[in-house]
Amino acid sequence: MDSIEYYNKYAAKIYEDTVDVDMSEILNKFLSLLNEGDTILDLGCGSGRDSKTMYDLGYDVTPLDASEEMCKLAEIHTDLDVLQMNFEDMEFEDVFDGIWACGSLIHIPKNEMPEILGRIHDALCSDGILYISVKKGDTEGFRGERYFCDYTAESLTAMLEKTGLFEILEVWETDDVRSSHPDTVWVNLLARKR
């Protein structure tokens, strides 16, 4: 089973586990670098939780997810049209002022990340802002039914710098806000399109 199949199979449970998670502190940090009404791609929107928040704050949000079942739930939750698309199929050019990739790139094999980062770069407008969060660690491979790629602050920064496509603005760690994941630490990164 690949990660998309997993999210299709367990969509309802994942929705319930994530829809009420409070991401406001990090979301506000991201939005402070944008202007009201800016266009934002919620890359791997899951339940649509953050799309709804950003839309309600006046941003022009495009939710996108690879899982058909997650897209259906996100459409119900947000009342927005949700694009069902694999990240490697994105072909946007200078469309978005910001891209919010909250926990959504954690299943991309590291050798495929440069291509995805290139597509993200293409999708961003000039000086566009990118937010990424990944699980902290140094392992890559299957955990249960899903493939995970963990990063340290250093390895994530190095990967983005190697592409030459982004200026790193800030990298920091946060504990998982879900009480069911007390041992999970996230690496957060904000960058600007070069």
N, C-alpha and C positions, 0 to 999 in steps of 0.2 A: 504494500500500500504506500503510495507517495503522500506527501503532506496535503495536497489538494483533496485527495480521496478521503483522508482523515477528517479534514474540516467539513467535507460534505456529509460524512457518516455521523459525525458528532456535533453538527452545527447547533442544534438546540441547546446542548449542554454548554458548549463554548460561549454561545450567546448569553446564557444565564450567568456564567462565571465572569463575564467581562463587561457586560453592558452598563453596570453601575459603578465600575472602578473610577475613582476620582483622579483624573490626569491634569487637573487645572493648573497646578504649580508649573509643570513643564510646558503645558500648552500655552500658558500666559507668556512664558519666556520666548517661545517660538513666535507667537503673535506680536510680541513687542517689536520684532524686527520687520514687521509687515505693516501695511496701511489698511485701514478699514475698507472693506469692499474688494480687497485683492482676491485673485484667483488662487485656490489651493487644491492640490491633488492629495487626497487621503489614500495613500498607497498601501493596500492591504487593510481595508477599512474594517474588516471583521463585522462586528455587530452594528457598526455605523455610529457608535457612541461619540467619537471625536468629530465626525462629520456633522452630526446634529448640533453639537456644541458650537462649532465654528460657524455653521450656517445661521444659528440663532443669534450669533454675535454680529452678523451682517456680512460675512465673507461669502464669496462665490465659490462654493465647494463642489468638487467632483469626487465622489467616493468610487473606489475601484478595488475589486477583490478577485482572486482567481477561482474561489470556490463558489459554484453556482448556488448552493444552499445558503451560504453566508450572505450572498448578494440578495437573495429573496428576503431573509430576515432583516437585513440592513435597510432595504427599501420600505418595509413595513415600519421599522423604527424611525426612520428619518423622513419619510415621505418624499425622498429624493430618488431620481433615477441613479442606479448604481451600475457602473461598467463592469461586466464580467470579462476579465482579461488576464492572461499570464503576464508577468512582468517583462519577460523576454520578448513579448509581442508588442510592447508599447512603441509607438512611432509618433510621439508628439514633438512639435518643434516650437520652442519659445512660447509656450501656452500658459505656464503657471508661474505666479510670483513666489509661491512656496510649495514645497512637497513635504508632507508629514508621513514618515515611514516608521510608525510606532510599533516595534516588535514584529515587523512584517518581513524583514530581510533575514531573519534568523534561520530560515530553512534553505537559503540559497547556498549551494556549495561555493567554497572560497574561490575556486578557479573560474566560476561563472560571475562573480561579483563585479569585476572590472567592466564587463559588458553591460550589466544592469546599471552600474553607476554612469556609464556613458549614455544610456537611454534616459536616465534621470537628468543628467546634465543637459541633454538635448531638449527635454520637456520644460526645463526652467527658462524663464525670461532672463534677460541680462540682469546680473546682480541678484538673481533669485536665491531664496533661502531654503536649505535642506535640513531637516531634522531626521536623525536615525537613532533608534535604540536597539541594542542587541544584548543578549545575555553574556555576563562576564565569565570568562573561562578560556581554556586553550584547547578544547576538544572539538573534533568534527566527526560526525557519524550518526548512526541511528541510536536514539534513546526511545525505547518502546517502538511505536509505530511510525515515528516521525524522524526525519533527518535534521540535525541541528548543527549550526556552526557558531561557536562561541568566540568572543574576542576579548582582549584586554583593551584598555584605553590606548595603549601604545600600538597594538597591532591594527586596531581599527583606524587610528590616525595615519599610520604608515600606509595602509591600503589606499586611503583617500588621497594622501599626498603623492603616492606613486602614480596615480592617474594624471596628476597635474591639472585636474578639472575644477578643483574646489579650493577655496581659502578656508582653513579651519578657524572657526570663531571661538568655540568653547567645547571642551570635553569634560564630562563629570560622571560620577557614579551615584546611583540611587538604589535604595532597597525597594523590593517589590511591594507595591501598595496593597496587594492582595494578602490577607492574613493566611490564606491556604498555601502561600509560597514564601515561608519565612527565611529560607536560605538562599533565595534567588537575588542576585545583584545585577542591575542593568547598567550598561555603559551607554551614555547619552552623548550625542554629538550634534553640534550646530555648525553649518558651513555655508559659505556663499559661493555661488557660481562664479568662476573666473571668466 
